[in-house]
Amino acid sequence: MVGTNFRFRIIPVLEEAIVSESVPLVEYISFHVDKPQLFQSLLKQLPCMPQSAKHLKRIKNSEILVQPSSSPLPAHLLMGLAHRVTTAKVMVPAVKPCTRKQFEWAKRYWPVCFHPVKEVEAMLDGSFINDEEYSHIIGMSERAETIGNGQHGCVITDSEHKVVAESGASSDVLGHAVMLAVTFLCEKSRNSSTDAVSYLGTGCDVFLTNEPCAMCAMALVHFRVSRVFFGQPTVKGGALQSSWRLQEETQLNHHYRVFRVDEIC
């Protein structure tokens, strides 16, 4: 999950649900069926699977999945099937696998549906950027260092990789590099409509010397940027990895991808 050259590596900051090689398990009741011809008639009698189990296949060899073990089996079902099946409890994947590694792990317990997401797989195997884009990212990260002049620096590029705003930090309490760069870009486009200014960051990438605070990270959400690259982690108060992961908050109406740019010693 790391792109490298001689000096730097670019590491996607991914959700734990994606990085993990396994998924949670949950206990289900299954029926062991000796006669395969009984499967179709059994399926008609069994309760529907819960919505949360749509990723699970119903049949595995001579076993058929019934329902979560936390719910009692209907009495009429037990009576009607008492001499036709053997009841057992099995552990099955509680959620749909996000990655191929999770899929390979999950299917050892029970067959599941899986549709790989190319973007996610590319993040994990390091193929998410080509050499040209890699050079651009490193170049803009170094430019942010220069703009910061030993402090925090911010560079914003548009979808064509052109620099549209950049700033270092000021001594003002709210003079964070991100806030100053965003303010500059908004003032630059003040003659545009309100909606255009609100979504001015659409398609933009942001390059930071340091992991942003909550204020700056949220400003980039409102600004609708596509990706954020930062260098040094901010151990206390970093809002994208160290103390919080704002980009993983499901209630937000916009999410951007986050990457950390590490210099290899």
C-alpha positions in Angstrom: 0.0 0.0 0.0 3.0 2.3 -0.4 4.3 4.1 -3.5 8.0 4.8 -3.3 11.0 6.5 -4.9 14.5 7.1 -3.5 13.4 9.8 -1.0 9.7 9.6 -0.3 6.8 7.2 0.1 3.1 8.1 -0.2 0.9 6.2 2.2 -2.9 6.2 1.8 -4.6 6.9 5.2 -7.3 4.2 5.0 -10.2 3.2 7.2 -9.5 0.2 9.6 -12.3 -1.6 7.9 -10.3 -1.6 4.7 -6.8 -2.1 6.1 -7.9 -5.1 8.2 -7.3 -8.5 6.6 -10.3 -10.0 8.4 -13.9 -9.2 9.1 -16.1 -9.7 12.2 -17.9 -13.0 12.6 -21.4 -13.7 13.8 -23.0 -16.9 14.9 -25.8 -18.4 12.7 -27.9 -21.5 12.8 -27.5 -23.9 9.9 -29.2 -27.1 8.7 -27.2 -30.0 7.5 -29.1 -31.7 4.7 -28.3 -35.2 3.5 -30.5 -35.1 0.4 -29.7 -32.3 -2.0 -33.1 -32.6 -3.6 -34.6 -31.2 -0.3 -32.9 -27.8 -0.7 -35.5 -26.1 -2.9 -38.4 -27.2 -0.6 -36.4 -26.1 2.5 -35.7 -22.7 1.0 -39.4 -22.0 0.7 -40.0 -22.8 4.3 -37.1 -20.9 5.8 -37.4 -17.3 7.1 -35.9 -14.6 4.9 -32.4 -13.6 5.6 -32.0 -10.2 7.4 -31.0 -7.2 5.2 -27.6 -7.2 6.9 -26.8 -10.7 5.6 -27.3 -10.0 1.9 -23.6 -10.7 1.4 -24.0 -14.3 2.6 -24.8 -17.1 0.2 -27.5 -19.4 1.5 -26.0 -22.8 0.7 -22.5 -24.3 1.4 -22.1 -27.9 0.3 -24.7 -29.8 2.3 -25.4 -27.0 4.7 -28.1 -24.3 4.4 -27.9 -21.1 6.4 -31.1 -20.4 8.4 -30.9 -17.3 10.6 -28.8 -15.6 13.4 -28.6 -17.8 16.5 -29.7 -14.9 18.6 -33.2 -15.5 17.4 -35.1 -18.7 18.3 -36.2 -21.0 15.5 -39.9 -21.0 14.9 -41.5 -24.0 16.6 -43.5 -25.1 13.5 -40.2 -25.1 11.5 -38.5 -27.4 14.0 -41.4 -29.8 14.1 -41.7 -30.1 10.3 -38.0 -30.6 9.8 -37.1 -32.7 12.8 -36.3 -35.9 10.9 -35.0 -34.3 7.7 -32.1 -32.0 8.9 -29.4 -31.7 11.6 -29.2 -28.4 13.3 -25.8 -26.7 14.0 -24.3 -23.4 14.9 -21.7 -21.8 12.5 -19.6 -18.7 12.5 -20.1 -16.6 9.3 -18.8 -13.2 8.2 -20.9 -10.4 9.7 -20.2 -7.9 7.0 -19.4 -7.9 3.3 -15.6 -8.0 2.6 -14.2 -4.7 1.3 -11.0 -6.2 -0.2 -9.8 -9.3 -1.9 -7.7 -10.3 1.2 -10.8 -10.0 3.4 -12.8 -12.1 0.8 -10.1 -14.8 0.8 -10.3 -14.8 4.6 -14.1 -14.7 4.9 -14.8 -17.6 2.5 -13.0 -20.0 4.7 -15.9 -19.6 7.1 -18.8 -19.3 4.7 -19.3 -18.4 1.0 -19.9 -14.6 0.5 -20.6 -12.3 -2.4 -17.7 -10.0 -3.3 -17.2 -7.4 -6.0 -13.7 -5.8 -5.9 -13.4 -2.0 -6.0 -10.4 -1.2 -8.3 -9.6 2.1 -6.5 -9.4 0.3 -3.1 -7.3 -2.5 -4.4 -5.0 0.0 -6.0 -4.6 1.8 -2.7 -3.6 -1.4 -1.0 -1.1 -2.6 -3.6 0.5 0.7 -4.3 -0.6 1.1 -7.9 -2.9 4.1 -7.2 -0.5 6.6 -8.9 1.8 6.6 -11.9 5.3 8.0 -12.1 4.2 11.4 -13.5 1.6 12.0 -10.8 4.1 10.8 -8.2 6.6 13.4 -9.2 3.9 16.0 -9.1 2.8 15.1 -5.6 6.4 15.2 -4.3 7.1 18.5 -6.1 4.0 20.1 -4.5 4.8 18.8 -1.1 8.3 20.3 -1.3 6.8 23.5 -2.5 4.6 23.6 0.6 7.8 23.2 2.6 9.3 26.2 0.9 6.2 28.3 1.3 6.0 27.4 5.0 9.6 28.6 5.5 10.2 26.4 8.5 6.5 26.6 9.6 3.3 25.2 8.2 2.7 25.6 4.5 -0.2 24.9 2.1 -0.4 24.5 -1.7 -3.7 24.0 -3.5 -3.7 22.7 -7.1 -6.7 22.4 -9.5 -7.7 19.3 -11.5 -5.1 20.2 -14.1 -2.3 20.3 -11.5 -2.0 24.1 -11.7 -1.3 25.9 -8.4 -4.3 28.1 -7.6 -3.4 29.1 -4.1 -0.6 28.8 -1.6 0.3 30.2 1.8 2.4 29.9 4.9 1.1 30.5 8.4 0.8 33.9 10.0 1.2 34.9 13.6 -2.5 35.5 13.9 -4.4 33.0 16.1 -6.5 31.9 13.1 -3.7 32.5 10.6 -3.3 28.8 9.7 -1.8 28.1 6.3 -4.9 26.2 5.1 -7.3 29.0 6.2 -5.2 31.7 4.5 -4.9 29.7 1.2 -8.6 29.0 1.1 -9.4 32.7 1.9 -7.1 33.8 -0.8 -8.8 31.6 -3.4 -12.2 32.7 -2.4 -11.3 36.4 -2.6 -9.7 35.7 -6.0 -13.1 34.4 -7.2 -15.3 36.8 -5.2 -17.1 37.9 -8.4 -18.3 34.4 -9.0 -21.8 33.2 -7.8 -22.2 32.0 -4.2 -22.5 28.4 -5.3 -19.3 28.6 -7.4 -17.4 29.9 -4.5 -18.8 27.3 -2.1 -17.6 24.5 -4.4 -14.4 26.2 -5.6 -12.3 23.4 -4.3 -14.0 20.7 -6.4 -11.3 18.6 -8.0 -8.5 20.3 -6.1 -5.7 18.6 -4.3 -4.2 20.1 -1.1 -0.5 19.7 -0.1 0.4 20.4 3.5 3.6 20.3 5.5 1.7 19.2 8.6 -1.4 17.2 9.4 -4.2 19.8 9.8 -6.2 20.7 12.9 -9.9 20.1 13.1 -10.7 23.7 11.9 -8.6 23.4 8.8 -9.7 19.8 8.0 -13.3 20.9 8.3 -12.7 23.9 6.1 -11.4 21.5 3.4 -14.6 19.5 3.7 -16.7 22.6 3.1 -14.3 23.5 0.2 -15.0 20.1 -1.4 -11.4 19.2 -2.2 -10.6 15.8 -3.6 -7.4 14.8 -1.9 -5.2 16.0 1.0 -1.5 15.2 1.3 0.3 16.0 4.5 3.9 15.5 5.7 4.5 15.6 9.5 1.8 14.1 11.7 0.4 16.4 14.4 0.4 14.1 17.4 -1.8 16.4 19.5 -4.8 17.6 17.6 -4.2 16.1 14.1 -7.6 15.7 12.6 -6.9 13.2 9.7 -4.9 10.4 11.5 -3.2 11.2 14.8 -6.1 12.3 17.1 -9.1 12.0 14.8 -10.1 10.9 11.3 -12.5 13.5 10.2 -12.7 12.0 6.7 -14.3 8.9 8.1 -17.2 10.6 9.7 -20.2 9.2 7.9 -22.5 12.1 8.6 -20.5 14.5 6.5 -21.9 15.4 3.1 -18.4 15.3 1.5 -15.3 13.2 2.0 -11.8 13.5 0.6 -9.0 11.0 0.3 -6.1 11.4 2.7 -2.4 10.5 2.1 0.7 10.9 4.2 4.0 11.8 2.5 6.9 10.3 4.4 10.6 11.1 3.8 12.7 8.0 3.9 15.7 8.4 6.1 
